[in-house]
Amino acid sequence: MNTSISSLLERKGFTVHAVAPTMTVTEAVDEMNRHRIGCIVVLEDGRLAGIFTERDVLRRVVGESLDPKRAQVKDVMTASVITITPETMVDETMTLFLEKRCRHLPVMQDGRLVGLISIGDVSRWLSDSHRVEAEHLKNYITGGFPV
């Protein structure tokens, strides 16, 4: 798994959806639903201020009986965000997902947000890698490689 996160980003794309910290929870959830995503980054003056996830909605909004039409994202987002760089290796990223119990990691380069990697992105990459490896082994065993 000597592959960097930049390879996964090239494959999935660099698009990152973001909201402002002053948006209401309802507006942020609408944005997440529109893009069919489980989290959205929070940018303030172009800088990463936090991340807002489905888990934040459940724990900090529903769990605290807050009104999502009034509560602002900045009050319920995860502010201390763990980030990675494009050079971070896939195995390091998997370890972070497991140890920190998170599902999304913003990718930062030179203080700039350049992407977002989810545990699903890594799982897909692993599955594809294993499938390709199995196919190569099958071809090797059966002599299916072209001469």
C-alpha positions as CSV (number, residue, x, y, z in Angstrom):
1,M,0.0,0.0,0.0
2,N,2.8,2.3,-1.0
3,T,0.3,4.7,-2.6
4,S,-0.2,8.3,-1.7
5,I,-3.5,10.0,-1.2
6,S,-2.8,12.2,-4.2
7,S,-3.4,9.1,-6.4
8,L,-6.8,8.6,-4.9
9,L,-7.6,12.3,-5.3
10,E,-6.6,12.2,-9.0
11,R,-9.0,9.3,-9.4
12,K,-12.0,10.7,-7.5
13,G,-11.5,14.4,-8.2
14,F,-10.6,17.4,-6.2
15,T,-14.1,18.9,-5.7
16,V,-14.8,19.8,-2.1
17,H,-18.2,21.2,-1.0
18,A,-18.1,23.8,1.7
19,V,-20.4,26.0,3.8
20,A,-19.8,29.1,5.8
21,P,-19.8,28.8,9.6
22,T,-22.7,31.3,9.9
23,M,-25.1,29.1,7.9
24,T,-27.9,27.4,9.8
25,V,-27.7,23.6,10.3
26,T,-30.8,23.3,8.0
27,E,-29.0,25.1,5.2
28,A,-25.9,23.0,5.6
29,V,-27.9,19.8,5.7
30,D,-29.8,20.9,2.6
31,E,-26.4,21.4,0.9
32,M,-25.2,18.0,2.0
33,N,-28.4,16.4,0.7
34,R,-28.1,18.2,-2.6
35,H,-24.7,16.8,-3.2
36,R,-25.5,13.4,-1.6
37,I,-22.5,13.6,0.8
38,G,-22.1,12.8,4.5
39,C,-20.0,15.7,5.5
40,I,-19.2,19.2,4.3
41,V,-16.2,21.3,5.2
42,V,-16.6,24.7,6.8
43,L,-14.6,27.5,5.4
44,E,-14.1,31.0,6.9
45,D,-12.3,33.5,4.7
46,G,-11.1,30.7,2.5
47,R,-9.5,28.8,5.4
48,L,-10.6,25.5,7.0
49,A,-12.6,26.3,10.1
50,G,-14.1,22.9,10.7
51,I,-16.0,20.0,9.3
52,F,-19.7,19.3,9.7
53,T,-20.9,15.7,9.5
54,E,-24.0,13.6,9.8
55,R,-22.6,12.6,13.2
56,D,-22.5,16.2,14.3
57,V,-26.2,16.5,13.3
58,L,-27.1,13.5,15.4
59,R,-25.1,14.2,18.5
60,R,-24.9,18.0,18.7
61,V,-28.2,19.1,17.1
62,V,-30.8,16.2,17.6
63,G,-29.1,14.9,20.7
64,E,-29.1,18.4,22.3
65,S,-32.6,19.2,21.0
66,L,-31.4,22.3,19.1
67,D,-33.5,24.0,16.5
68,P,-31.7,23.3,13.2
69,K,-33.3,26.4,11.6
70,R,-31.7,28.6,14.2
71,A,-28.5,26.8,15.2
72,Q,-25.4,27.9,13.2
73,V,-22.9,25.4,11.9
74,K,-20.1,27.1,13.8
75,D,-21.8,26.1,17.1
76,V,-22.1,22.4,16.2
77,M,-19.3,21.6,13.8
78,T,-16.2,19.6,14.6
79,A,-13.6,22.5,15.0
80,S,-10.5,20.5,15.7
81,V,-10.1,18.8,12.4
82,I,-7.5,16.2,11.6
83,T,-6.0,16.8,8.2
84,I,-3.6,14.9,5.9
85,T,-1.4,16.0,3.0
86,P,-1.5,14.6,-0.6
87,E,1.8,12.8,0.2
88,T,0.2,10.9,3.1
89,M,0.2,7.2,2.3
90,V,-3.0,5.1,2.1
91,D,-2.0,2.9,5.1
92,E,-1.3,5.9,7.3
93,T,-4.7,7.3,6.3
94,M,-6.4,4.0,7.2
95,T,-4.7,4.0,10.6
96,L,-6.0,7.6,11.2
97,F,-9.6,6.5,10.3
98,L,-9.3,3.6,12.8
99,E,-7.6,5.3,15.6
100,K,-9.4,8.7,15.5
101,R,-12.8,7.1,14.7
102,C,-13.5,9.5,11.8
103,R,-14.8,9.0,8.3
104,H,-13.5,12.0,6.5
105,L,-10.1,13.8,6.3
106,P,-9.5,17.1,4.6
107,V,-6.4,17.1,2.4
108,M,-4.3,20.2,2.9
109,Q,-1.2,21.4,1.0
110,D,0.6,24.6,1.9
111,G,-2.3,25.7,4.1
112,R,-4.8,25.2,1.3
113,L,-7.6,22.7,1.1
114,V,-7.0,20.6,-1.9
115,G,-9.4,17.7,-1.4
116,L,-11.3,15.5,0.9
117,I,-10.8,11.7,1.4
118,S,-13.4,9.5,3.0
119,I,-13.1,6.0,4.4
120,G,-15.3,4.9,1.5
121,D,-12.7,6.3,-1.0
122,V,-10.0,4.3,0.7
123,S,-12.2,1.2,0.8
124,R,-13.0,1.4,-2.9
125,W,-9.3,1.8,-3.7
126,L,-8.4,-1.2,-1.6
127,S,-11.1,-3.3,-3.1
128,D,-10.0,-2.3,-6.7
129,S,-6.4,-3.0,-5.8
130,H,-7.2,-6.5,-4.4
131,R,-9.3,-7.3,-7.5
132,V,-6.5,-6.3,-9.9
133,E,-4.0,-8.3,-7.9
134,A,-6.3,-11.4,-7.8
135,E,-6.7,-11.1,-11.6
136,H,-3.0,-10.9,-12.1
137,L,-2.4,-14.0,-9.9
138,K,-5.2,-15.9,-11.6
139,N,-3.6,-15.1,-15.0
140,Y,-0.2,-16.1,-13.7
141,I,-1.4,-19.4,-12.4
142,T,-3.4,-20.3,-15.4
143,G,-0.8,-19.1,-17.8
144,G,-3.1,-16.4,-19.2
145,F,-0.4,-13.8,-19.6
146,P,0.4,-12.9,-23.2
147,V,3.9,-13.8,-24.4
